[in-house]
Amino acid sequence: MLSMKKIILFLAILVSNSLFCQMPNTLSKADKVYGLSKFWQEVNYNFAYLYKVDREQWENEYKRLISEVQETNNDYEYYRLLEKFCAMLKDGHTNIFLPKEITKNILYDEFGEYKIVVGNIDHKAIVTRISLSKKNEIPIGSEIIKVNGLSTKEYITQYVKPYFSSSTEHVLEDYCVARLFEAPKGSTFDVQLKDPNGEIKDLKLSLQETSEKDLYPAIDKKEAVEFKWLEDKTAYLGLHSFERSDKADSLFLEILPELYKAKKLIIDLRYNNGGSTSVGFNILQYLTNDNYLSGFIMSSRSHMPAYKAWGSWTQEQDTIGNKEAVKEYLSYRDIYYKEIPLEIGEVNIDAKRMVIPTVLLIGHQTASSAEDFLLFADSQKHMIKIGEPTYGSTGQPLFFRLPGGGSARVCTVKNTYTDGREFVGIGVLPDIKISQSYQDYMENKDVAFEKAVEILNKK
């Protein structure tokens, strides 16, 4: 007779096999080692922030994975190991992308009759949207307090966080909450929720596509540029995208004649994930009296094999007054960088400028070229930043393919303030930090916006 422990193990194997049977299994052992090695090689040669990595730990993990990747049961298991390996680098512009044949079998917010969107509110996993038909059953603001018998925090630490690459802890927390249930179709979760009244509810959820697409509350799609008047000749300017295709700089010029009437200005960058740095700069140049904006320093690792060879015996004292020895010393340690000249910086417009008290609203989703906008604006004394630290990641990624239809990217450019201060891994910090509490969220209060209005009224 089988023991209970063996029965449970047997059932777990059956469930595991049923989940993974839909996953492709195309990669040979040689393919798996090659893909792992390709990523490892490109990181070692091109990653802009290699100096932040524990090299001994990185090399030991690579050696360990050579055997482990060969024993994976399918392509999904293999790519999960690559994701975990990549997450060691803690960089938001360095990622593993799964093949389409895998991603089409992955869900994270669809559970058949339920569609549940989860957000990080005040460090809690909160239901922020729900299928319209279920809005009374699972009220907005319900907190997910347990997943599969573990506290939500413990579950994230063990099963979610190790697979996501992020430069900043605050963005990593946001992402882990949003993708709390990301797994192959058919995966099941025992979930415990606490509704806004404190009542506890248990749910058994299974990842299945849902036919109901209507959500409560409905998603408010933001245009690239949003403009409206507030009280006391205060203008609100939402710059929600710097993608070239969205043409935010052209849209800005269309409203500029009206905007000139403003005495105070709020620029909202909280939902701007970036795009083109030049789009943001084209807008900013109308909001300064300066003729040149020195935004940031870009640099990338420079390789000269001979320098690296000579550097193996170059000592620190040898570099004093010797520029060539400096190159050798740094090359051997993989930290020789060359600065990349910026193509923009000079303000070259023949138009009226608009220099008035300005608040820049920023948050965790303010990313990439939207952060570049903030670096260019750093010296503007009429501007103040309010909100939360930004995404904290930018740079030029190198893209390359991996076996089985997947791909990867590695960040090749290091960006800093012009005085050398780093913001990657930290975020651009607000002058006045203000975060939305759970109570603020439930009362639909935009506390950062309210603070902006208060500050401008004082001015």
N, C-alpha and C positions, 0 to 999 in steps of 0.2 A: 504494500500500500504506500502511495506517495505521501510524504510529509507535507504539511501546509506550506512550509517554506519553499519546497520544490514546486508545488502547484503554482504559487505566486510567481516564481521565477519563470516557469513554463508559460504562464499567461502573459507575462511581461515581454517574453521573446516573441510570442504570437502577435501582440500589439505592435511591437517594434517592426517586425517583418511586414505587417500590413501597411504601416506608414511609409516604409521605405521601398515597397515593391513598385511604387509609381515613379521612383527616382531613377534616372539613367545610371547605367553601370557600364561606361564605355572606356574608362581609362585603364591602361596597362600599368604595371608597377613602374616601368621605365618612364611613362608619361607623368606619373605622380611625383617621382623623384625629380624629374626635369622641371616641372612647374614650381615645386618648392625651391629648387636651386636657382631658377630664373628669378624669382622674387627676391630671394636672399642676395643674389649677385647685384641686381639693380639697386637694392637698398644700400649695400656696401659701397657701391661705386657712385651713386647719385643723390642719396638722401641728404637733404640740406641740414637736417638736425641730428646727424649721426652722433655728434658729440654729446647729445643728451642721453644716449642709449648706453645701458650697461653692456659693454661689448662682450664680456665673458659670459654673461647670462644669455645674450643673443646667440653667440656661437654654440654654446652648449645646447640650447633649445633646437637650433638647426640640426645639430648632429643627432639629437634624440628623435627628431621628427623624420629623419631619413628612413628609419625602420617603421615608425608608426604610420606614416602615410601609405606605405605599401600594404598594410594590413586592413585598411578601410574597406567596408563592404560595398560602397557605391560612391558615385561622384559627389553626392551631397555631403557625406561624412568627410570626404577628402577636402572639399572646399571649406567646411567648418573648421578644420584644423588650420587651413591657410588664414582664415579670418582671425583665429585666435593668435596665430603667429604675428600677423600684421598689427593686432591690437597692442602688442608689446611696445610698438613705436610711439603710441599716443600722439598721433597726428591726424588732424581732420582732413588733410588733403593727400593722405596716403591710405589707399583702400584696396580691398579685394572685391571684385564684382562677380557674382555667381552667374553661370550660364543661364540663358532663357529657359532651357529645358528643366532647370531646377526651380527658378523663381516662379514659373507658372504654377508650381505645386506648393508654393509657400503663401500663407496668409498670416494676418496678425490682428485683424479687427472684425472679421466676419465669422459668425457662429450660427449659420443656418437662419433661424428666425430672428436672431439678434445681430445688429451691427453696433459695436461698442468702441467708441473712440476714447482713449485714455490720455490725460495730460498731467504734467508735473505741476501741481499747484501747492505752493508752500511746502515742498518736499514730501508731498503725498501723491499717490496714484489715484487721480480723481476722474470719474466719468464726466467728460465734457460734452459728448454728443452721444445720442442713442437713436436707434430706429424709431421713427415717428410713432409707430404702433405700440412701442414698449416704454414710452416716456413716463407713464404712470407706474409701471412695474419697477423700472430702475430709474429713479429720479436723477436729474442732473445734479452733480455735487456729491453723489455716492462715492465713498472711498473703498478701494480694493485693499483689504487688510490682510488677506491670506491667499496664497496660491499653492495648491497641492500640499497642504498641511504646514507650509512654512510661512512666516511673516513675509509680506511683499518685499521688504528690504532684503531679507535673507535669500529669497528666491532670486531676486535680481543679482545679488552678489555671486551666487553659485552658477546660475544658468543663463544669464543675459549679459551682464557687464563684461565678462571675459572675451566676448566676440565682437565688440564694437570699438572702433578706433576713433579717438577724439583728442584734440589738443588740450581741452579744458574740462575740468571735473563737472562744472555746472551744465555744460552742453551734453556731456556723457550721461548725466543724471536725467536730463530731459529726454534724450533718445531712448534710454533703457526703459523709461516709463511708457513712452509712446509705443515701443515695440515689445512691450512686456510679454505678449502672447505669440510672438513670431515663431512659427514652426510649420512643419509639413501639414498639409490637409489631413484631417482625421485625428490630429493630436487632441487629447482631452485634458481639461483642467477642472479641478475642484476649486471653486472660487468662493471666498467669503467676502461679502460687502457690508458696509455700514452706511445706511442712508443718512441724509441730512438731519433726520430726527433722532439718530442714534440707534435705530433698529437694525438688527443683524439679519442678513439673508444669505443662504447658501445656494449656489448655482453649480450645475455641472455643464460645462461648455465644451463643444467640439468644433474645431475649425472646419467650417463648411461654407461654401459660397452662399451668400444671401441674395434673394431676388429683390428685397426691399431696399431701394437706394435712397429714399427720403429720410433725412436726418432731422433730429430736433436737438438744439436749434439749427436752422438751416445755415449752410456755409455762406458767409459774406465774402464774395470774390472781390478782391481789391484791384483796382486799376493801377497802372504804373505811377500815375500822378493823381493825387486827390487834393482839391483846393476848396476851402470854404472860409467864410468870415465868422469870427467870434466877436465878442463884445469889445468895446473900447479900441476899435481899429486894429485888432489883433488878427493876423491871418494864420490859418492852419494850412501847412503844405505837407502832405503825405508823399514821400518819395519811396515807393514800395518796390521798385525794381530798377536796376541799372543794366538790364539786358539790352543789347543793341536793338534787338527786334522790337522792344517795347517803346523805344524812342522817347524816354523820359526827358531828355534834354530838349528835344523839339517841342514836346508838350509844355515844358516849362516856359519856353519862349512865347508860346501862345498866350499864357496867362500873365506873363511878366508885366504888361502895361497896367493891368488891374492890381497886381501885387505891389507895384510902386506906391500905391496909396496907403499901404500898411505902415503903422508906427511901431508895431511889435510883431514878432514872427515865431511860430512853432514849426520846426521841421521834424517830421516823424519818420525815423529810420528803423523802427523796431521790427518791421516785417520784410526788410530788404535783405535778401540773401546774396546780393551782389550781381555780377555781370561784367561790365566793362568799366575799368577805372576811369577812362576818358569821359564816359557819360556823366559820372558824378562830378568830375572836374569841370566839365563844360557848364554845369549849373553853379558850382561853387564860385567860379570866377566873377559872377555878377553880385556876389554877397560879401565882397572884400574890397578894401581900397588898395591892397598890395598889388604890386606888379609881378611878383614872383612868389610862388608857394612851394616851399621845400617840404614835401610830404613825408618821404620815408627813404630809407636806403635799401636797395636790393643787392643781394650778393649770392654767388653760387660757388660751389666747390670747384677748384681748378686742379687738373691732373697733369702732372709731368713725371712720368715713370723714373727718369733719371734723378730728379729732385728727391723722390721718395726713396730711391736706393741710397743716395748720398746722405739723406737724413737719418738713416739707420745708425750712423755713428756721429751725427752732429749733436753736440751738447748745447744746453741752454746758454751757457756762457759764451759759446762760439757765435751767437747771434748778435752780440753787442756791436753795434756800428757796422754790421755786415748784412745787407739786404738779401743777398743770395742765400746766406746761411739761414736767414729767417724763413725763406721759401722752403728750403730743404727740411728744416726742423718741423715746420707745420705740415708739409706734404706727407712726411713719414707717419704723422699722427692723424691724417685724414681731416685736418682742420685748416687747410690753406684755401682761403676764399678770395675771389675777385669781385670787385664792385661792378654792378651793371648800371650804366648811365640811364637815368629816367628820360623818357621821351617827352614827358609833359612836366609842367611846372611854371612856365612863363604864361602870365595872364596877358592875352593879346586880343582885347576887345575894345572897340570904340563905342561904348554905350554907357548909360547912366548906371552907377553902382548903387547897391542897396545895403547900406551898413546901418542896421538898427538892432536893438536888443533882441537876441535870438536864442531860443532854447532848442537843443538837439535832443530828441527823445531816442534813447538807445536801449537795446535789450539783447537777450541771448541769440535771437535770430538775425541780428545785424551782423552780416558776414562778408568776408572776402572784399570785393571792391567797395562795399558800403563802409567797411572799416578803413579802406584807403581814403575815402572821403573824409573820415574823422581825423586821419593823420594829417591830411592837407589843411584841415581846419584847426589844427591843434594850437596854432599861434594867434588865433583870432580872439581878441579880448572881448568882443561884443557877443561872443557865443559861450554858452554854458551847456554842459551835458548832464542830463537827468535820466535816471532809470537804473538798469542793471548792466553788469559787464557784458561785452559783446561776445560773439562766437569765438574769437581768439584763434583763427586759422586763416591763412591765405598762402599764396605762392603759386608757382607754375608747375603743375604735375606733368610727369612723363608717363604716358599711357603705353601699355604693351599687352599682348595677348597671352593667355594661358591655355594649357591643354583642355579640350572638352568644351570649348566655346566661352570660357570665362575670360576675364581680363583683370588688370590691376593698374594702379597708378602710384607713383612715388613723387613726393614733393621735392623739387629741385632748386627752389629759390627761397632764400631766407630774407624776410623783411623785418626791419626795425625802425623805430623813430630815428630821426636824423642825428640825435645825440646818443644813439646806441641803445636806448631803452628797448626792451623786448615787449611785445604785446601778444605774439603767438605763444599759446600756452597759458595766457593770463586773460586776454581780452583787453579791449580799450575800456578803461575804467571811467565811470561817470564821476562828475564833480559832486553831484548829490545822488547818493544811492538810495533808491526807494523800490521796494518789492511789493508785489501784490500778495496779501495774506489770503487765507481760505475765506475769511469773512468778507474781505473786499470782493473776492470772486463771486461769492454767493449774492452779494448786493449789487453786482455788476458795476463796481466802482473802478474807474481807470485812475489809480492813485498817482501815477507818474504824470499823466496829462493834467490832473488837478494841481499838482505841485508846480508844473510849468506855468499854468495860468497865474497861480499865486505869486511866483517869483517875478513874472513880467509885470503884474499889477504893482508890485513894490517898486519896480524900476520906473 
